[in-house]
């Protein structure tokens, strides 16, 4: 009997230990956080100048632009959709904001104009996709070209500059008590979006729509409104990123934001967002964006040739997504 009791006790201990390990890996974003730590340790060993305050601060600020549009991409992907227009919308809204300021408008009115434009483009995407039943891939791919074409017309293929006021520059280059302002802006956005996604009916309806649209509709969820709203939110967040990037560069470049949509999708995928809808993590997307920033920063510091950088970045993204999926399945 004593032996049986000991066996049972040991078995319970092993079971509890395994249960604790599973619970640990079920924590939101923990798998991708482990990847982030391992990559950071590798770069710290390989590059002595990596772990300095200036470099870390620069890395965080550079990651923020991808992170903000990745937040919007996460909401879209959660419903089973996709938004390929965010990079061009980022460029166009930043360009329009700069152009409005150059035309003599007040900074805040120019910023509001850029935000409204981003929201409207996202809203148009959502309405066309939802009401006309056209593929999200095709609609947003077409909008990518429309927005990029409008930016080219606006800039006449030449950079726009000499419009940035000290207040506008402060948005992306200033700091509050030593903390960069873009970091604070992104933190506020993260907290608001995290609450919206995690603790409101809206967030639950998004996941329900992505998991099974028909079942969600039959349960009383207005799936059309949900789908339209996530594209509008994606466009709005792309505009926020565009305005901050314009403030950072103090100019508007014709190719500004080019390719950012792919990085946003990669950040969401690395962070555990399902490409088929129904599963997403704000914390994971944040970590995924930082991983992409780490990769770019590390390759810069290592002076890796541009051609090799593309190959290395692609390989690391595949490995990171594979590891995250493996840890998710194990949990």
C-alpha atoms as a printed R data frame, in Angstrom:
    type eleno elety resid chain resno       x      y       z
1   ATOM     1    CA   UNK     A     1   0.000  0.000   0.000
2   ATOM     2    CA   UNK     A     2   2.856  2.370   0.894
3   ATOM     3    CA   UNK     A     3   4.538  1.599  -2.441
4   ATOM     4    CA   UNK     A     4   1.278  2.252  -4.288
5   ATOM     5    CA   UNK     A     5   0.890  5.546  -2.437
6   ATOM     6    CA   UNK     A     6   4.437  6.614  -3.369
7   ATOM     7    CA   UNK     A     7   3.839  5.677  -7.003
8   ATOM     8    CA   UNK     A     8   0.590  7.635  -7.014
9   ATOM     9    CA   UNK     A     9   2.310 10.631  -5.380
10  ATOM    10    CA   UNK     A    10   5.178 10.580  -7.890
11  ATOM    11    CA   UNK     A    11   2.694 10.186 -10.725
12  ATOM    12    CA   UNK     A    12   0.720 13.196  -9.466
13  ATOM    13    CA   UNK     A    13   3.917 15.247  -9.180
14  ATOM    14    CA   UNK     A    14   4.897 14.378 -12.746
15  ATOM    15    CA   UNK     A    15   1.391 15.151 -13.930
16  ATOM    16    CA   UNK     A    16   1.381 18.499 -12.113
17  ATOM    17    CA   UNK     A    17   4.830 19.329 -13.497
18  ATOM    18    CA   UNK     A    18   3.678 18.554 -17.033
19  ATOM    19    CA   UNK     A    19   0.483 20.528 -16.445
20  ATOM    20    CA   UNK     A    20   2.521 23.526 -15.230
21  ATOM    21    CA   UNK     A    21   4.732 23.358 -18.317
22  ATOM    22    CA   UNK     A    22   1.692 23.211 -20.595
23  ATOM    23    CA   UNK     A    23   0.114 26.141 -18.730
24  ATOM    24    CA   UNK     A    24   3.344 28.119 -19.192
25  ATOM    25    CA   UNK     A    25   3.336 27.598 -22.951
26  ATOM    26    CA   UNK     A    26  -0.351 28.515 -23.093
27  ATOM    27    CA   UNK     A    27   0.499 32.003 -21.826
28  ATOM    28    CA   UNK     A    28  -0.163 34.545 -24.557
29  ATOM    29    CA   UNK     A    29   2.881 35.093 -26.756
30  ATOM    30    CA   UNK     A    30   5.276 33.010 -24.638
31  ATOM    31    CA   UNK     A    31   6.492 30.910 -27.586
32  ATOM    32    CA   UNK     A    32   7.416 33.891 -29.727
33  ATOM    33    CA   UNK     A    33   8.892 35.604 -26.639
34  ATOM    34    CA   UNK     A    34  11.327 32.695 -26.270
35  ATOM    35    CA   UNK     A    35  12.324 33.148 -29.927
36  ATOM    36    CA   UNK     A    36  12.853 36.868 -29.288
37  ATOM    37    CA   UNK     A    37  15.093 36.180 -26.278
38  ATOM    38    CA   UNK     A    38  17.175 33.574 -28.127
39  ATOM    39    CA   UNK     A    39  17.663 35.884 -31.097
40  ATOM    40    CA   UNK     A    40  18.626 38.755 -28.769
41  ATOM    41    CA   UNK     A    41  21.189 36.565 -26.974
42  ATOM    42    CA   UNK     A    42  22.679 35.487 -30.300
43  ATOM    43    CA   UNK     A    43  23.052 39.101 -31.481
44  ATOM    44    CA   UNK     A    44  24.491 40.155 -28.107
45  ATOM    45    CA   UNK     A    45  27.224 37.523 -28.425
46  ATOM    46    CA   UNK     A    46  27.913 38.239 -32.106
47  ATOM    47    CA   UNK     A    47  27.782 42.057 -31.941
48  ATOM    48    CA   UNK     A    48  29.312 43.846 -28.910
49  ATOM    49    CA   UNK     A    49  27.579 47.119 -29.846
50  ATOM    50    CA   UNK     A    50  24.130 45.512 -30.024
51  ATOM    51    CA   UNK     A    51  23.209 45.795 -26.354
52  ATOM    52    CA   UNK     A    52  23.679 49.564 -26.024
53  ATOM    53    CA   UNK     A    53  21.009 52.074 -25.055
54  ATOM    54    CA   UNK     A    54  21.222 53.974 -28.352
55  ATOM    55    CA   UNK     A    55  20.946 50.831 -30.469
56  ATOM    56    CA   UNK     A    56  18.060 49.339 -28.461
57  ATOM    57    CA   UNK     A    57  16.218 52.677 -28.544
58  ATOM    58    CA   UNK     A    58  16.747 52.926 -32.304
59  ATOM    59    CA   UNK     A    59  15.608 49.309 -32.782
60  ATOM    60    CA   UNK     A    60  12.369 49.911 -30.841
61  ATOM    61    CA   UNK     A    61  11.533 53.058 -32.789
62  ATOM    62    CA   UNK     A    62  12.239 51.362 -36.140
63  ATOM    63    CA   UNK     A    63  10.021 48.405 -35.174
64  ATOM    64    CA   UNK     A    64   7.105 50.645 -34.261
65  ATOM    65    CA   UNK     A    65   6.018 51.469 -37.837
66  ATOM    66    CA   UNK     A    66   5.655 47.781 -38.744
67  ATOM    67    CA   UNK     A    67   4.097 47.060 -35.354
68  ATOM    68    CA   UNK     A    68   1.274 49.576 -35.751
69  ATOM    69    CA   UNK     A    69   0.182 48.311 -39.172
70  ATOM    70    CA   UNK     A    70   0.655 44.728 -37.936
71  ATOM    71    CA   UNK     A    71  -1.937 45.453 -35.222
72  ATOM    72    CA   UNK     A    72  -4.437 46.345 -37.936
73  ATOM    73    CA   UNK     A    73  -3.393 43.349 -40.025
74  ATOM    74    CA   UNK     A    74  -4.032 41.086 -37.027
75  ATOM    75    CA   UNK     A    75  -7.645 42.281 -36.764
76  ATOM    76    CA   UNK     A    76  -8.178 41.655 -40.493
77  ATOM    77    CA   UNK     A    77  -6.513 38.227 -40.470
78  ATOM    78    CA   UNK     A    78  -8.577 37.247 -37.408
79  ATOM    79    CA   UNK     A    79 -11.712 37.441 -39.545
80  ATOM    80    CA   UNK     A    80 -10.134 35.331 -42.279
81  ATOM    81    CA   UNK     A    81  -9.365 38.327 -44.521
82  ATOM    82    CA   UNK     A    82  -6.165 40.019 -45.663
83  ATOM    83    CA   UNK     A    83  -5.139 43.628 -46.363
84  ATOM    84    CA   UNK     A    84  -2.375 44.055 -48.928
85  ATOM    85    CA   UNK     A    85  -2.931 47.810 -49.231
86  ATOM    86    CA   UNK     A    86  -1.568 48.916 -45.834
87  ATOM    87    CA   UNK     A    87   1.953 49.740 -47.058
88  ATOM    88    CA   UNK     A    88   0.673 52.004 -49.822
89  ATOM    89    CA   UNK     A    89  -1.974 53.511 -47.519
90  ATOM    90    CA   UNK     A    90   0.817 54.265 -45.037
91  ATOM    91    CA   UNK     A    91   2.743 56.085 -47.760
92  ATOM    92    CA   UNK     A    92  -0.268 57.951 -49.162
93  ATOM    93    CA   UNK     A    93  -1.633 59.150 -45.806
94  ATOM    94    CA   UNK     A    94   1.802 60.276 -44.676
95  ATOM    95    CA   UNK     A    95   2.230 62.035 -48.033
96  ATOM    96    CA   UNK     A    96  -1.158 63.776 -47.830
97  ATOM    97    CA   UNK     A    97  -0.422 64.929 -44.259
98  ATOM    98    CA   UNK     A    98   2.897 66.428 -45.375
99  ATOM    99    CA   UNK     A    99   1.318 67.993 -48.459
100 ATOM   100    CA   UNK     A   100  -1.481 69.583 -46.413
101 ATOM   101    CA   UNK     A   101   1.053 71.080 -44.006
102 ATOM   102    CA   UNK     A   102   3.123 72.369 -46.920
103 ATOM   103    CA   UNK     A   103  -0.060 73.987 -48.258
104 ATOM   104    CA   UNK     A   104  -0.317 76.015 -45.055
105 ATOM   105    CA   UNK     A   105  -2.837 74.008 -43.016
106 ATOM   106    CA   UNK     A   106  -2.511 73.676 -39.249
107 ATOM   107    CA   UNK     A   107  -0.540 70.585 -38.185
108 ATOM   108    CA   UNK     A   108  -3.469 68.988 -36.323
109 ATOM   109    CA   UNK     A   109  -5.880 69.552 -39.209
110 ATOM   110    CA   UNK     A   110  -3.337 67.974 -41.587
111 ATOM   111    CA   UNK     A   111  -2.953 64.986 -39.259
112 ATOM   112    CA   UNK     A   112  -6.740 64.627 -38.988
113 ATOM   113    CA   UNK     A   113  -6.935 64.717 -42.796
114 ATOM   114    CA   UNK     A   114  -4.409 61.881 -43.044
115 ATOM   115    CA   UNK     A   115  -6.255 59.799 -40.442
116 ATOM   116    CA   UNK     A   116  -9.627 60.299 -42.121
117 ATOM   117    CA   UNK     A   117  -8.145 59.332 -45.497
118 ATOM   118    CA   UNK     A   118  -6.711 56.093 -44.085
119 ATOM   119    CA   UNK     A   119 -10.026 55.260 -42.398
120 ATOM   120    CA   UNK     A   120 -11.984 55.914 -45.608
121 ATOM   121    CA   UNK     A   121  -9.672 53.766 -47.750
122 ATOM   122    CA   UNK     A   122 -10.051 50.902 -45.274
123 ATOM   123    CA   UNK     A   123 -13.813 51.456 -45.192
124 ATOM   124    CA   UNK     A   124 -13.981 51.304 -49.009
125 ATOM   125    CA   UNK     A   125 -11.977 48.081 -48.966
126 ATOM   126    CA   UNK     A   126 -14.328 46.555 -46.412
127 ATOM   127    CA   UNK     A   127 -17.532 47.593 -48.187
128 ATOM   128    CA   UNK     A   128 -16.375 46.282 -51.585
129 ATOM   129    CA   UNK     A   129 -15.192 42.985 -50.100
130 ATOM   130    CA   UNK     A   130 -18.304 42.464 -47.979
131 ATOM   131    CA   UNK     A   131 -21.111 43.813 -50.140
132 ATOM   132    CA   UNK     A   132 -19.819 42.870 -53.599
133 ATOM   133    CA   UNK     A   133 -18.397 39.539 -52.399
134 ATOM   134    CA   UNK     A   134 -15.051 40.137 -54.125
135 ATOM   135    CA   UNK     A   135 -11.903 38.432 -52.827
136 ATOM   136    CA   UNK     A   136 -10.100 40.439 -50.153
137 ATOM   137    CA   UNK     A   137  -6.814 39.580 -51.853
138 ATOM   138    CA   UNK     A   138  -7.925 41.120 -55.160
139 ATOM   139    CA   UNK     A   139  -9.583 44.215 -53.665
140 ATOM   140    CA   UNK     A   140  -6.696 45.168 -51.383
141 ATOM   141    CA   UNK     A   141  -4.128 44.282 -54.062
142 ATOM   142    CA   UNK     A   142  -5.893 46.716 -56.415
143 ATOM   143    CA   UNK     A   143  -6.033 49.352 -53.647
144 ATOM   144    CA   UNK     A   144  -2.290 48.876 -53.154
145 ATOM   145    CA   UNK     A   145  -1.742 50.103 -56.730
146 ATOM   146    CA   UNK     A   146  -4.349 52.878 -56.496
147 ATOM   147    CA   UNK     A   147  -2.849 54.329 -53.310
148 ATOM   148    CA   UNK     A   148   0.700 53.984 -54.641
149 ATOM   149    CA   UNK     A   149  -0.325 55.692 -57.883
150 ATOM   150    CA   UNK     A   150  -1.949 58.563 -55.984
151 ATOM   151    CA   UNK     A   151   1.213 59.016 -53.904
152 ATOM   152    CA   UNK     A   152   3.301 59.103 -57.091
153 ATOM   153    CA   UNK     A   153   1.010 61.788 -58.550
154 ATOM   154    CA   UNK     A   154   1.147 63.753 -55.292
155 ATOM   155    CA   UNK     A   155   4.949 63.726 -55.081
156 ATOM   156    CA   UNK     A   156   5.579 63.825 -58.865
157 ATOM   157    CA   UNK     A   157   8.213 61.164 -58.102
158 ATOM   158    CA   UNK     A   158  10.208 63.705 -56.079
159 ATOM   159    CA   UNK     A   159  10.562 63.879 -52.276
160 ATOM   160    CA   UNK     A   160   8.401 66.455 -50.483
161 ATOM   161    CA   UNK     A   161  10.136 68.302 -47.660
162 ATOM   162    CA   UNK     A   162  10.351 71.676 -45.874
163 ATOM   163    CA   UNK     A   163   6.955 71.251 -44.221
164 ATOM   164    CA   UNK     A   164   7.777 69.754 -40.824
165 ATOM   165    CA   UNK     A   165   7.150 72.038 -37.857
166 ATOM   166    CA   UNK     A   166   8.869 71.450 -34.483
167 ATOM   167    CA   UNK     A   167   5.583 70.079 -33.099
168 ATOM   168    CA   UNK     A   168   5.244 67.613 -35.969
169 ATOM   169    CA   UNK     A   169   8.865 66.463 -35.662
170 ATOM   170    CA   UNK     A   170   8.287 65.909 -31.924
171 ATOM   171    CA   UNK     A   171   5.728 63.168 -32.707
172 ATOM   172    CA   UNK     A   172   8.418 60.739 -33.872
173 ATOM   173    CA   UNK     A   173  11.690 62.301 -32.740
174 ATOM   174    CA   UNK     A   174  10.871 63.782 -29.347
175 ATOM   175    CA   UNK     A   175  10.784 62.155 -25.930
176 ATOM   176    CA   UNK     A   176   8.934 62.452 -22.635
177 ATOM   177    CA   UNK     A   177  11.122 61.891 -19.565
178 ATOM   178    CA   UNK     A   178  13.652 60.155 -21.802
179 ATOM   179    CA   UNK     A   179  11.062 57.831 -23.378
180 ATOM   180    CA   UNK     A   180  10.690 58.287 -27.178
181 ATOM   181    CA   UNK     A   181   7.259 59.703 -28.098
182 ATOM   182    CA   UNK     A   182   6.553 57.097 -30.818
183 ATOM   183    CA   UNK     A   183   7.058 54.400 -28.178
184 ATOM   184    CA   UNK     A   184   4.518 56.091 -25.881
185 ATOM   185    CA   UNK     A   185   2.024 56.512 -28.745
186 ATOM   186    CA   UNK     A   186   2.397 52.833 -29.669
187 ATOM   187    CA   UNK     A   187   2.000 51.773 -26.027
188 ATOM   188    CA   UNK     A   188  -1.295 53.671 -25.782
189 ATOM   189    CA   UNK     A   189  -2.477 52.088 -29.052
190 ATOM   190    CA   UNK     A   190  -1.484 48.623 -27.809
191 ATOM   191    CA   UNK     A   191  -3.400 49.007 -24.543
192 ATOM   192    CA   UNK     A   192  -6.529 50.302 -26.280
193 ATOM   193    CA   UNK     A   193  -6.477 47.595 -28.971
194 ATOM   194    CA   UNK     A   194  -5.618 44.844 -26.470
195 ATOM   195    CA   UNK     A   195  -8.629 45.807 -24.350
196 ATOM   196    CA   UNK     A   196 -10.831 46.008 -27.453
197 ATOM   197    CA   UNK     A   197  -9.729 42.598 -28.744
198 ATOM   198    CA   UNK     A   198  -9.517 40.722 -25.458
199 ATOM   199    CA   UNK     A   199 -12.234 42.104 -23.206
200 ATOM   200    CA   UNK     A   200 -15.106 43.337 -25.394
201 ATOM   201    CA   UNK     A   201 -17.900 41.718 -27.390
202 ATOM   202    CA   UNK     A   202 -16.365 43.234 -30.507
203 ATOM   203    CA   UNK     A   203 -13.192 41.169 -30.029
204 ATOM   204    CA   UNK     A   204 -15.182 38.003 -29.411
205 ATOM   205    CA   UNK     A   205 -17.306 38.660 -32.492
206 ATOM   206    CA   UNK     A   206 -14.141 39.057 -34.601
207 ATOM   207    CA   UNK     A   207 -12.844 35.656 -33.486
208 ATOM   208    CA   UNK     A   208 -16.298 34.101 -33.985
209 ATOM   209    CA   UNK     A   209 -16.499 35.541 -37.508
210 ATOM   210    CA   UNK     A   210 -13.044 34.216 -38.380
211 ATOM   211    CA   UNK     A   211 -13.693 30.792 -36.868
212 ATOM   212    CA   UNK     A   212 -17.009 30.186 -38.642
213 ATOM   213    CA   UNK     A   213 -18.709 33.092 -40.408
214 ATOM   214    CA   UNK     A   214 -22.002 31.301 -41.021
215 ATOM   215    CA   UNK     A   215 -22.285 30.038 -37.446
216 ATOM   216    CA   UNK     A   216 -21.500 33.531 -36.141
217 ATOM   217    CA   UNK     A   217 -24.166 35.042 -38.416
218 ATOM   218    CA   UNK     A   218 -26.766 32.518 -37.280
219 ATOM   219    CA   UNK     A   219 -25.858 33.347 -33.678
220 ATOM   220    CA   UNK     A   220 -26.811 36.978 -34.246
221 ATOM   221    CA   UNK     A   221 -23.405 38.471 -35.041
222 ATOM   222    CA   UNK     A   222 -23.486 41.137 -37.776
223 ATOM   223    CA   UNK     A   223 -20.589 39.607 -39.681
224 ATOM   224    CA   UNK     A   224 -20.786 42.205 -42.468
225 ATOM   225    CA   UNK     A   225 -20.292 45.038 -39.995
226 ATOM   226    CA   UNK     A   226 -17.446 43.188 -38.313
227 ATOM   227    CA   UNK     A   227 -15.668 42.604 -41.636
228 ATOM   228    CA   UNK     A   228 -16.113 46.216 -42.773
229 ATOM   229    CA   UNK     A   229 -14.953 47.584 -39.413
230 ATOM   230    CA   UNK     A   230 -11.676 45.626 -39.312
231 ATOM   231    CA   UNK     A   231 -10.638 46.959 -42.729
232 ATOM   232    CA   UNK     A   232 -11.532 50.506 -41.629
233 ATOM   233    CA   UNK     A   233  -9.436 49.988 -38.478
234 ATOM   234    CA   UNK     A   234  -6.557 48.614 -40.556
235 ATOM   235    CA   UNK     A   235  -6.630 51.695 -42.799
236 ATOM   236    CA   UNK     A   236  -6.741 54.015 -39.781
237 ATOM   237    CA   UNK     A   237  -3.744 52.321 -38.141
238 ATOM   238    CA   UNK     A   238  -1.821 52.426 -41.438
239 ATOM   239    CA   UNK     A   239  -2.456 56.194 -41.432
240 ATOM   240    CA   UNK     A   240  -1.113 56.499 -37.874
241 ATOM   241    CA   UNK     A   241   2.049 54.660 -38.926
242 ATOM   242    CA   UNK     A   242   2.323 56.806 -42.070
243 ATOM   243    CA   UNK     A   243   2.074 60.066 -40.132
244 ATOM   244    CA   UNK     A   244   4.672 58.907 -37.594
245 ATOM   245    CA   UNK     A   245   7.035 57.758 -40.349
246 ATOM   246    CA   UNK     A   246   6.649 61.097 -42.136
247 ATOM   247    CA   UNK     A   247   7.480 62.828 -38.856
248 ATOM   248    CA   UNK     A   248  10.513 60.564 -38.434
249 ATOM   249    CA   UNK     A   249  11.825 61.242 -41.957
250 ATOM   250    CA   UNK     A   250  10.652 64.914 -42.016
251 ATOM   251    CA   UNK     A   251   9.905 64.284 -45.687
252 ATOM   252    CA   UNK     A   252   7.616 62.302 -47.976
253 ATOM   253    CA   UNK     A   253   9.266 59.753 -50.247
254 ATOM   254    CA   UNK     A   254   7.505 58.385 -53.373
255 ATOM   255    CA   UNK     A   255   8.215 54.794 -52.273
256 ATOM   256    CA   UNK     A   256   7.465 55.351 -48.590
257 ATOM   257    CA   UNK     A   257   5.875 52.250 -47.052
258 ATOM   258    CA   UNK     A   258   6.687 50.049 -50.035
259 ATOM   259    CA   UNK     A   259   6.652 46.387 -48.949
260 ATOM   260    CA   UNK     A   260   5.446 47.119 -45.414
261 ATOM   261    CA   UNK     A   261   2.330 45.020 -45.969
262 ATOM   262    CA   UNK     A   262   4.485 41.900 -46.267
263 ATOM   263    CA   UNK     A   263   6.333 42.699 -43.040
264 ATOM   264    CA   UNK     A   264   2.999 43.281 -41.287
265 ATOM   265    CA   UNK     A   265   1.732 39.876 -42.409
266 ATOM   266    CA   UNK     A   266   5.019 38.264 -41.355
267 ATOM   267    CA   UNK     A   267   4.872 39.922 -37.906
268 ATOM   268    CA   UNK     A   268   1.311 38.685 -37.398
269 ATOM   269    CA   UNK     A   269   2.180 35.163 -38.581
270 ATOM   270    CA   UNK     A   270   5.278 34.963 -36.363
271 ATOM   271    CA   UNK     A   271   3.121 36.164 -33.470
272 ATOM   272    CA   UNK     A   272   0.720 33.249 -33.838
273 ATOM   273    CA   UNK     A   273  -2.095 34.839 -35.849
274 ATOM   274    CA   UNK     A   274  -3.832 32.287 -38.053
275 ATOM   275    CA   UNK     A   275  -3.920 33.134 -41.759
276 ATOM   276    CA   UNK     A   276  -7.334 31.454 -41.898
277 ATOM   277    CA   UNK     A   277  -8.968 33.442 -39.092
278 ATOM   278    CA   UNK     A   278 -10.168 32.608 -35.602
279 ATOM   279    CA   UNK     A   279  -6.862 32.918 -33.740
280 ATOM   280    CA   UNK     A   280  -4.686 35.914 -32.898
281 ATOM   281    CA   UNK     A   281  -2.605 37.499 -30.155
282 ATOM   282    CA   UNK     A   282  -1.806 41.190 -29.652
283 ATOM   283    CA   UNK     A   283   1.201 40.260 -27.501
284 ATOM   284    CA   UNK     A   284   2.383 37.803 -30.146
285 ATOM   285    CA   UNK     A   285   2.114 40.401 -32.927
286 ATOM   286    CA   UNK     A   286   4.119 42.851 -30.815
287 ATOM   287    CA   UNK     A   287   6.849 40.244 -30.328
288 ATOM   288    CA   UNK     A   288   6.741 39.303 -34.011
289 ATOM   289    CA   UNK     A   289   7.318 42.942 -34.990
290 ATOM   290    CA   UNK     A   290  10.263 43.175 -32.597
291 ATOM   291    CA   UNK     A   291  11.746 39.996 -34.084
292 ATOM   292    CA   UNK     A   292  11.623 41.541 -37.565
293 ATOM   293    CA   UNK     A   293  13.227 44.676 -36.135
294 ATOM   294    CA   UNK     A   294  15.945 42.571 -34.487
295 ATOM   295    CA   UNK     A   295  16.688 40.803 -37.758
296 ATOM   296    CA   UNK     A   296  16.986 44.072 -39.700
297 ATOM   297    CA   UNK     A   297  19.050 45.709 -36.960
298 ATOM   298    CA   UNK     A   298  21.391 42.729 -36.615
299 ATOM   299    CA   UNK     A   299  21.983 42.494 -40.351
300 ATOM   300    CA   UNK     A   300  22.704 46.241 -40.452
301 ATOM   301    CA   UNK     A   301  25.267 45.966 -37.672
302 ATOM   302    CA   UNK     A   302  26.860 42.922 -39.318
303 ATOM   303    CA   UNK     A   303  27.073 44.872 -42.626
304 ATOM   304    CA   UNK     A   304  25.430 41.999 -44.514
305 ATOM   305    CA   UNK     A   305  25.021 42.559 -48.258
306 ATOM   306    CA   UNK     A   306  21.463 43.497 -49.339
307 ATOM   307    CA   UNK     A   307  21.057 40.395 -51.528
308 ATOM   308    CA   UNK     A   308  22.015 38.052 -48.699
309 ATOM   309    CA   UNK     A   309  19.806 40.021 -46.285
310 ATOM   310    CA   UNK     A   310  16.667 39.090 -48.233
311 ATOM   311    CA   UNK     A   311  17.556 35.393 -48.158
312 ATOM   312    CA   UNK     A   312  18.524 35.399 -44.474
313 ATOM   313    CA   UNK     A   313  15.408 37.347 -43.456
314 ATOM   314    CA   UNK     A   314  13.155 34.900 -45.319
315 ATOM   315    CA   UNK     A   315  14.833 31.871 -43.734
316 ATOM   316    CA   UNK     A   316  14.592 33.333 -40.207
317 ATOM   317    CA   UNK     A   317  10.899 34.176 -40.694
318 ATOM   318    CA   UNK     A   318  10.152 30.584 -41.770
319 ATOM   319    CA   UNK     A   319  12.092 29.179 -38.795
320 ATOM   320    CA   UNK     A   320  10.396 31.560 -36.337
321 ATOM   321    CA   UNK     A   321   6.896 30.705 -37.602
322 ATOM   322    CA   UNK     A   322   7.711 26.972 -37.524
323 ATOM   323    CA   UNK     A   323   8.963 27.166 -33.930
324 ATOM   324    CA   UNK     A   324   5.930 29.195 -32.811
325 ATOM   325    CA   UNK     A   325   3.530 26.713 -34.435
326 ATOM   326    CA   UNK     A   326   5.394 23.772 -32.862
327 ATOM   327    CA   UNK     A   327   5.198 25.303 -29.373
328 ATOM   328    CA   UNK     A   328   1.497 26.118 -29.912
329 ATOM   329    CA   UNK     A   329   0.726 22.524 -30.894
330 ATOM   330    CA   UNK     A   330   2.647 21.185 -27.895
331 ATOM   331    CA   UNK     A   331   0.620 23.384 -25.558
